Amino acid sequence: MRITVVGLGKIGLPLAVQFARSGHQVIGADVSDRVVGQVNQAVEPFPGEAHLADYLASVVGSGSLTATTDTTGAVSQSDAVVVVVPLFVDDDARPDFAAMDSATDDIAAGLRAQNETLVVYETTLPVGTTRTRWKPRLERGSGLVEGDGFDLVFSPERVLTGRVFADLRRYPKLVGGLSPRGGALARDFYEQVLQFDTRPDLERGNGVWDLGSAEAAELAKLAETTYRDVNIGLANQFGRFAAAHGIDIYQVIAASNSQPYSHIHRPGIAVGGHCIPVYPRLYLWNDPDATVVRAAREANAAMPAYTVGLAEGALGSLSGRRVAVLGASYRGGVKETAFSGVFATVEVLRERGAQVSVHDPMYTPDELAGFGWEAYELGTPTDVAIVQADHAQYRTIGAADLPGVQVVVDGRKVLDRARFEGVRFLVVGQAETSRAETAPAAEPLAAEPGAHR
């Protein structure tokens, strides 16, 4: 097949590489001259994606993948178009469709009746967007009618950055067309471009699952991610209650999850990333009366202030105190700050009069300064340290790395308490004097697709 992937970001580029590695001719289209140039030189534009550098070099070297800024021209040559352009949202996660509208117009201009093109949107969307926004926009721009010249489908991406190629094999590929024919075409397409691991745990089996409509596929992505946010919100409320009553919530979670009907997640300082803080808001955009979803989002959004409150309660006033926030990324091992808890944490600390600095092993001091933060270096005196991201490096630091530290608040339960002898040490969701504090913690949940914390 001839395939165009529109949007060569952290999901789109690995997808384009995957399609090319499956034996197809792929054009990657992006608005960025820099990204297009790097891809054509077989240089990955962003770090951290497992196997991407090697795979990219192979498919660019073989001529199976090329990149261009001419989306319309690429689409005009294609049998299938996969759209992975980001849907931007504001601070309240209200959707801004401008980038996707522009890409859709470029795609529409390239559609040709003789090609019978399959168009698939993978960007997570509010329910109904494929049918009510993209269908009429593509029809206006192309002069064609959906089902006669092109078929339109929604198929959500369900992968986690850093392990995209593994997740493409691990999880069923969900599709939903605007017609049964579109769904069947999408199923055939993805069966040719993806390979799946055997999953005996799935009654339906692994592979491509046709959900029967674009709306069902749109809701499936919002539902699986909103579930995570609601679950984490519940864990945070359990953790706050447990800490106030001298109970180790991590031991409680491990005990509860020892039977198959409980899947309680872990409490923590923040829920960040492109997915979990955003997609519940997209769901609420469709269903504003979803009180459970709204309450969970509010509970999670309150956790940075709660965590700062733990430090303030342990030390007294934070005014004039030196506070190091450890971790700018929204989760460990990923150089990305999308909706990271660092922003709210720094803001609350500044409101309390603290002298705030931020450390992150993945960012240079200049990059941290670009966010408006003073960079903290391990080994520099500080009064308080608050762990915001669970970077692996933090597992081995101790009091000696934070000279003069009086209070440590571990927002991710990543530190080794034994390394902080003589320091007031608190863990979000765990009482400081918990009688069970030496018991094994609940095992971290395997990150689900889109579970960006």
Beta strands, then each sheet from edge to edge (+ up, - down):
strand 1: 2-6
strand 2: 25-29
strand 3: 65-68
strand 4: 80-83
strand 5: 88-89
strand 6: 95-96
strand 7: 117-121
strand 8: 145-146
strand 9: 149-154
strand 10: 173-177
strand 11: 208-210
strand 12: 322-326
strand 13: 355-359
strand 14: 374-375
strand 15: 384-387
strand 16: 407-410
strand 17: 424-427
sheet 1: 3+ 2+ 1+ 4+ 7+ 9+ 8+
sheet 2: 3+ 2+ 1+ 4+ 7+ 9+ 10- 11-
sheet 3: 5+ 6-
sheet 4: 14+ 13+ 12+ 15+ 16+ 17+
end
